[in-house]
């Protein structure tokens, strides 16, 4: 039972937030599509673009389920050129 609860409610100490730089200028629809795609990915808790700095994206993920390179790979899998800036 505890394992099932842990998979639904990740422990707060496992979450890491990183900053990703997106090279392209994405319109509102493209940004929302990318956020939705990332948030539907197992291991990613949240994703959002910084207000008024639409080339910067904050992504929070569970470090026991993936790493920052895998997060970046998910972004790039949507044909978006991006680089990992680092943890927040």
VOPAGU-2260 file (C-alpha; in pm, 1 decimal, decimal comma):
REM VOPAGU-2260
SITE   aa  ch    i         X         Y         Z
SITE  UNK   A    0       0,0       0,0       0,0
SITE  UNK   A    1     282,6     242,1      84,1
SITE  UNK   A    2     442,8     180,7    -256,6
SITE  UNK   A    3     116,6     263,7    -433,9
SITE  UNK   A    4      83,0     586,4    -236,6
SITE  UNK   A    5     444,3     678,9    -311,6
SITE  UNK   A    6     386,5     638,4    -685,8
SITE  UNK   A    7      80,9     867,2    -671,3
SITE  UNK   A    8     224,8    1119,3    -425,7
SITE  UNK   A    9     598,1    1159,5    -485,5
SITE  UNK   A   10     809,4    1246,0    -185,4
SITE  UNK   A   11     894,9    1617,4    -188,3
SITE  UNK   A   12    1268,4    1551,6    -150,6
SITE  UNK   A   13    1281,6    1377,9    -488,2
SITE  UNK   A   14    1168,4    1675,2    -696,2
SITE  UNK   A   15    1418,6    1889,6    -880,0
SITE  UNK   A   16    1347,8    2203,1   -1083,6
SITE  UNK   A   17    1558,5    2284,5   -1387,3
SITE  UNK   A   18    1570,2    2571,3   -1634,0
SITE  UNK   A   19    1560,5    2493,5   -2005,2
SITE  UNK   A   20    1642,0    2750,2   -2275,7
SITE  UNK   A   21    1425,7    2715,5   -2588,7
SITE  UNK   A   22    1595,6    2852,4   -2899,9
SITE  UNK   A   23    1289,6    2897,8   -3120,4
SITE  UNK   A   24    1022,2    3159,9   -3073,4
SITE  UNK   A   25     714,1    2952,6   -2997,2
SITE  UNK   A   26     365,5    3097,4   -3016,9
SITE  UNK   A   27     115,4    3052,9   -2734,7
SITE  UNK   A   28     -33,4    2735,8   -2885,5
SITE  UNK   A   29     310,8    2574,9   -2933,5
SITE  UNK   A   30     411,5    2662,4   -2577,8
SITE  UNK   A   31      91,1    2516,2   -2435,5
SITE  UNK   A   32     130,1    2201,2   -2644,5
SITE  UNK   A   33     487,0    2153,4   -2516,9
SITE  UNK   A   34     380,5    2210,0   -2155,0
SITE  UNK   A   35      93,6    1961,0   -2191,3
SITE  UNK   A   36     323,5    1703,4   -2349,6
SITE  UNK   A   37     580,7    1735,9   -2072,4
SITE  UNK   A   38     325,8    1730,6   -1790,4
SITE  UNK   A   39     175,0    1411,2   -1933,0
SITE  UNK   A   40     518,4    1245,1   -1922,4
SITE  UNK   A   41     574,0    1005,7   -1634,6
SITE  UNK   A   42     818,4    1158,0   -1387,2
SITE  UNK   A   43     756,2    1522,3   -1478,4
SITE  UNK   A   44     557,5    1702,5   -1211,9
SITE  UNK   A   45     514,6    2042,6   -1380,5
SITE  UNK   A   46     634,8    2256,5   -1667,4
SITE  UNK   A   47     583,5    2624,3   -1737,3
SITE  UNK   A   48     730,7    2904,4   -1943,2
SITE  UNK   A   49     853,3    3209,0   -1754,5
SITE  UNK   A   50     613,4    3501,9   -1799,0
SITE  UNK   A   51     746,5    3753,6   -2051,8
SITE  UNK   A   52    1054,1    3532,0   -2107,3
SITE  UNK   A   53     903,1    3269,9   -2332,7
SITE  UNK   A   54    1241,4    3124,5   -2421,3
SITE  UNK   A   55    1288,8    3002,3   -2061,1
SITE  UNK   A   56    1103,6    2702,3   -1926,0
SITE  UNK   A   57    1093,7    2571,5   -1567,8
SITE  UNK   A   58    1047,1    2196,7   -1541,1
SITE  UNK   A   59    1004,0    2011,0   -1214,1
SITE  UNK   A   60    1065,8    1636,1   -1221,9
SITE  UNK   A   61    1117,2    1340,1    -991,2
SITE  UNK   A   62    1489,0    1262,2    -990,5
SITE  UNK   A   63    1425,8     899,3    -896,3
SITE  UNK   A   64    1227,9     847,1   -1217,9
SITE  UNK   A   65    1440,0    1046,4   -1465,3
SITE  UNK   A   66    1731,4    1285,6   -1493,9
SITE  UNK   A   67    1780,6    1630,5   -1646,4
SITE  UNK   A   68    1912,1    1489,8   -1976,2
SITE  UNK   A   69    1595,4    1283,5   -2014,0
SITE  UNK   A   70    1383,9    1594,6   -1951,1
SITE  UNK   A   71    1581,8    1781,8   -2215,6
SITE  UNK   A   72    1539,1    1486,2   -2450,7
SITE  UNK   A   73    1161,0    1505,4   -2407,7
SITE  UNK   A   74    1167,4    1874,6   -2502,9
SITE  UNK   A   75    1387,8    1804,9   -2804,5
SITE  UNK   A   76    1167,9    1512,3   -2912,6
SITE  UNK   A   77     904,9    1772,6   -3006,9
SITE  UNK   A   78    1142,6    1919,0   -3269,5
SITE  UNK   A   79    1235,6    2206,0   -3040,9
SITE  UNK   A   80    1596,5    2316,4   -3015,9
SITE  UNK   A   81    1678,8    2362,3   -2648,7
SITE  UNK   A   82    1962,9    2354,3   -2397,0
SITE  UNK   A   83    1975,5    2274,2   -2032,6
SITE  UNK   A   84    2076,3    2581,0   -1831,0
SITE  UNK   A   85    2078,7    2406,6   -1494,5
SITE  UNK   A   86    1899,4    2344,7   -1166,6
SITE  UNK   A   87    1704,4    2616,3    -991,6
